[in-house]
Amino acid sequence: MKRILRVTRNIAFLLLTAVSMLCAQDCPINVAGVPDFYTFTLSEPDSYTANQCLTDYGAIIRIDGALYHQTSCFNPGDGWVAVYSKTAVNSASLPFSVDFFFGTCMYDAGGILPVELARFSGAFESTKVVLNWTTWSEWNNRGFEIQRVTEALGGEPVYSGWTTIGFVEGAGYSSITTDYSFIDLSPPVGQSYYRLKQMDFDDAFSYSGIIAVDHSVAGENHSFRAYPNPAASSVRLSSKETTIPEDTPFSIYDVTGRKVGQGRLSNTGEIDLHRLSPGVYQLRLELDRRDQFIRIVKK
């Protein structure tokens, strides 16, 4: 009898450990979409795979009673994203809870991204600057103001120097990938900075990250990356094309363009994020020939 009891206790301990491991996994950090379609940004490393995504997050999930199936899981270069489409007829509402394989994640209305921006880029072509951006999904999106500033992003408040140079209408409510573009026909000579001001129908708004376009070095854009991204406490910088010099000055800006951190790179290329609140930031590297911006997510 004692042997049976001991075995039972061991089995119970193993089951409890397995459940704890599953529940310890982070919930997706962001969600965007419409009732028929949702995308979740995952807290997973670049080495993650689509098969792991299906196993970890489930082929079918439940959102407030409505069933959704995973249609894809991919990494566009800025973190893994799981995409789910509705399979049942009943409606999900906001706020809502999501039952993943490893546990329940709660989302309130304030946590839903009105637009999930997949990418935002710009390039100088001949005499003009061409801006391109893509959304995975849109919720209540009236459109995008395109804003530009030409002065250096070193002073505060940075957003006082931004000028609106155009507007592009949004898709409103969309559950498909949507591509946008805008042409700046008269960009100033030298380096200019651009951002998008996404505007809802109810006049709420949010800002994209900041990108830089320079006439003098058109087409030169080293692929600097920060990893892990999203990050809990710190990121490390790397580049396949060039070496990032030690002691390079850097600054960190929030989504409004306000500087929230600065310093110089160590020989490891690591940057401490402990003092930042969870959210999306732009990391600016002040290099000799041109500044580089890297989007980072603090979870």
PyMOL commands that set and color helices and strands:
alter all, ss='L'
color gray80, all
select helices_A, chain A and resi 2-23+50-57+109-111+158-161
alter helices_A, ss='H'
color red, helices_A
select strands_A, chain A and resi 30-34+37-41+60-63+66-74+81-86+96-100+103-107+112-113+115-125+128-149+163-174+178-184+191-200+205-207+211-214+224-227+234-239+249-253+259-264+270-272+279-286+291-298
alter strands_A, ss='S'
color yellow, strands_A
deselect
rebuild
show_as cartoon
